[in-house]
Amino acid sequence: MAKYKISDLEQLSGVKAHTIRIWEQRYKVLVPLRTETNIRYYDDKQLLKLLNIVSLMNAGNKISVISKLSDKEFNEEIKTLGETSSIGLKEEMLTNQLIISGLAYDEKAFDKALSNSILSFGLLQSYNKVFYPMLVKLGLLWSVSELTPSQEHFVSNLIKQKMFAAIDALEPASIQTEKWVLFLPEAEMHDIGLLIANFMLRSKSVTVIYLGENVPIKNLYQVAENVKPTHYLTFAVRQNQQKMFNKYLSEMKNRFDDPNIFICCDMSFGEKLNLSDNQHAITSFDSFMNVIK
């Protein structure tokens, strides 16, 4: 069982800490536990309840009404909401289910939510609508909390298992005019976005050389010499890596024969890159999809 601070609940739910405390005092919807040294904390069940409360409120229910529901009534409301909710609420509930089951190492519940997401939206839109928002929330939590890296590995590997299976099911490439090299630079280890790009390109029958994570620049030289790629695609997930990325971009400009190079990153990161004419920052999922297409 994980232990969460009220700041953790705030990061995951979007509800301000002072509002959570008001709900505790006024409506008794959460009851914080205490360590032996009298420090407040919350467990998995309370995190799940808070996330479900937020979903019910986003569906138009008031906290004063929600607080009066019995446990049975509360669970029935959540079940009904999951079956009848609009697209936006369904995305939110699936994201929350993945978060809580991932933090609790509950593979069965995580796989169920993962499969439900792919069934509802398809693999690509699941990444955009559910997986990525979940990873962003968890990334914020891991950066400020005492939660363990093992939870991140557990979540990431379950997602990647699904994606490897989807990639394996695709037909071999038939288009040789485009050769895409997919890689993450040294110290970049978060490859879920790269796997999505791999799936998308291969589904278009494009030739892909997938190098994966933590690739030294000298390895790219070897690929450039042997394969003559037309495109390179990478992701910047970790912040404060602009210096390292700019080094890669500079060396690729000087050593390669002007292939197209795409860096998927957030807008603030992209603005700090020294890009040449054939190097492009991709700062949104729609732009990413347009490049792949």
Summary of the structure (lengths in Angstrom):
residues: 293
radius of gyration: 21.9
end to end distance: 43.6
largest distance: 68.2
contacts: 879
relative contact order: 0.07
helix: 60%
strand: 14%
